[in-house]
């Protein structure tokens, strides 16, 4: 029998799990955008050594599953003496994984910017770095917001993968409740509802931001 009342004793744990999920998502999102810009700029404008290094990191990040990357960071690096706490493994792993996808989005956006803007900025005395920082990158971020928003919507759901590292995020908190009550459907139903609500809030926030940026064009 479906009994939602069984969740009442575990609401604090679920709420804490939701907060951990949101914290991991927000930190990973920042990493994914900043690293994504760095990857895109490095590939397009960096010296040969930097381009090769970025591509060497970019390809496996896109070509292998996120779950495998989390295992490699957490368990693989520990075998060579590099021990990263589970929560930072999740944050770095998710952030870099989605940075690779964001990099492709930013790279496309940068290439579509009129070259006349670069020439105009340089004629005003801007250095190459200043042109990228103040002219090219801000426009690329604005123009790519829609696609980056889709990546962020996918990211928040993939935060659930960190439960395999023992991090008490939303799914792991539910699993602890299930082990005590033997009521999996109720807990997974609650987790699904919370994720749906988080997704809706995130989507509305991103769409509102996108509309504001459109009005500023």
C-alpha positions in Angstrom: 0.0 0.0 0.0 1.2 3.5 -0.9 1.8 5.4 2.3 3.1 9.0 2.0 2.8 9.3 5.8 5.9 7.2 6.1 7.9 10.1 4.8 7.1 12.4 7.7 9.8 11.1 10.0 12.4 11.5 7.2 11.6 15.0 6.0 14.6 16.6 7.7 16.9 14.1 6.0 15.3 14.7 2.6 15.5 18.4 3.1 19.2 18.2 3.9 19.7 15.9 0.9 18.0 18.5 -1.3 20.3 21.3 0.1 23.4 19.2 -0.6 22.1 18.5 -4.2 21.5 22.3 -4.7 25.0 23.1 -3.3 26.8 20.6 -5.5 24.8 21.8 -8.5 25.5 25.5 -8.0 29.2 25.0 -7.5 29.5 22.6 -10.4 27.6 25.0 -12.6 30.1 27.8 -11.9 33.0 25.5 -12.7 31.3 24.3 -15.9 30.8 27.8 -17.2 34.2 29.2 -16.2 36.1 26.1 -17.4 33.9 26.0 -20.5 35.0 29.5 -21.5 38.6 28.6 -20.8 38.4 25.5 -22.9 36.8 27.4 -25.8 39.2 30.3 -25.7 42.2 27.9 -25.3 41.2 25.9 -28.4 40.5 29.0 -30.5 43.2 31.4 -29.4 45.8 29.5 -27.3 49.3 28.5 -28.4 49.7 25.1 -29.9 50.7 23.5 -26.6 47.6 24.8 -24.8 45.3 23.8 -27.6 46.6 20.3 -27.6 46.4 20.1 -23.8 42.8 21.3 -23.8 41.7 19.0 -26.6 43.4 16.1 -24.7 41.2 16.8 -21.7 38.1 17.8 -23.7 37.7 14.6 -25.8 37.6 12.1 -22.9 35.3 14.3 -20.9 32.8 14.2 -23.8 33.5 10.6 -24.9 33.2 8.7 -21.6 30.3 8.4 -19.1 30.1 10.8 -16.2 29.8 7.9 -13.8 33.1 6.5 -15.0 34.8 9.9 -14.6 33.7 10.1 -11.0 35.1 6.6 -10.3 38.4 7.6 -11.9 38.7 10.8 -9.9 37.7 9.2 -6.6 39.2 5.8 -6.8 41.7 6.0 -9.6 43.6 9.1 -8.3 43.7 7.7 -4.8 45.9 4.8 -6.1 48.6 7.4 -7.0 48.3 9.2 -3.7 45.9 11.9 -4.8 42.9 11.7 -2.4 40.0 14.1 -3.1 37.0 14.2 -0.7 33.9 12.6 -2.1 31.9 15.9 -2.3 34.7 17.6 -4.2 35.0 14.6 -6.5 31.4 15.1 -7.3 31.7 18.9 -7.8 34.9 18.7 -9.9 33.7 15.7 -11.9 30.3 17.1 -12.8 31.7 20.6 -13.4 34.4 19.5 -15.8 32.1 17.0 -17.6 29.6 19.7 -18.4 32.4 22.2 -19.1 33.3 20.1 -22.1 29.8 20.5 -23.5 29.6 24.2 -22.6 33.0 24.7 -24.4 31.5 23.6 -27.7 28.6 25.9 -27.2 30.9 28.9 -26.4 33.2 28.1 -29.2 30.4 28.2 -31.7 29.1 31.5 -30.2 32.5 33.1 -30.4 33.0 32.1 -34.0 29.6 33.7 -35.0 30.6 37.1 -33.5 31.3 39.7 -36.2 35.0 40.0 -36.7 34.5 43.7 -37.1 33.9 44.0 -33.4 37.4 42.5 -32.7 38.9 44.9 -35.2 37.0 47.8 -33.7 38.2 47.0 -30.1 41.8 46.6 -31.2 41.6 50.0 -33.0 40.5 51.5 -29.7 43.6 50.3 -28.0 42.3 47.1 -26.5 44.8 44.3 -26.2 44.0 40.8 -27.5 43.2 39.7 -23.9 41.1 42.8 -23.2 39.2 42.3 -26.4 38.3 38.7 -25.4 37.5 39.7 -21.8 35.4 42.7 -22.4 34.0 42.3 -25.9 34.0 38.7 -27.2 33.3 36.5 -24.1 30.4 38.6 -22.7 28.6 38.4 -26.1 29.3 34.7 -26.4 27.9 34.1 -22.9 24.8 36.0 -23.8 24.3 34.4 -27.2 24.8 30.9 -25.8 22.6 31.2 -22.7 19.8 29.0 -24.2 22.0 26.0 -24.9 24.0 26.4 -21.6 20.6 26.5 -19.8 19.8 23.1 -21.4 23.1 21.7 -20.1 22.4 23.0 -16.6 19.0 21.4 -16.6 20.7 18.1 -17.5 23.4 18.7 -14.8 21.0 19.1 -11.9 19.6 15.6 -12.6 23.1 14.1 -12.9 24.0 15.3 -9.4 22.2 12.1 -8.3 25.2 10.1 -9.5 27.3 11.3 -6.6 25.2 9.1 -4.4 27.5 6.2 -5.5 30.3 8.0 -3.6 28.4 7.9 -0.4 27.4 11.6 -0.4 24.1 12.2 1.3 22.4 14.1 -1.4 18.8 13.6 -2.2 18.9 10.1 -3.7 21.3 8.8 -1.0 19.0 10.3 1.7 16.1 8.5 0.2 18.0 5.2 0.1 18.7 5.5 3.9 15.0 6.0 4.5 14.2 3.0 2.3 16.7 0.8 4.2 14.9 1.6 7.4 11.2 1.4 6.2 11.3 -0.9 3.2 9.1 1.6 1.4 11.0 2.4 -1.9 8.1 3.7 -3.9 7.2 6.4 -1.5 10.7 7.7 -1.1 11.5 7.6 -4.8 8.2 9.3 -5.6 9.2 12.0 -3.2 12.6 12.4 -4.7 11.1 12.6 -8.2 8.7 15.3 -7.0 11.5 17.3 -5.4 13.7 17.0 -8.6 10.8 18.1 -10.7 10.2 21.1 -8.5 14.0 22.0 -8.6 14.0 21.6 -12.4 10.9 23.9 -12.8 12.5 26.6 -10.6 15.8 26.4 -12.4 14.1 26.5 -15.8 11.9 29.5 -14.9 15.0 31.3 -13.5 17.0 30.7 -16.6 14.2 31.7 -19.0 13.6 34.9 -17.1 17.4 35.7 -17.3 17.3 35.0 -21.0 14.4 37.3 -21.5 16.1 40.1 -19.6 19.3 39.7 -21.7 17.2 39.8 -24.9 15.7 43.1 -23.8 19.2 44.5 -23.4 20.3 43.7 -26.9 
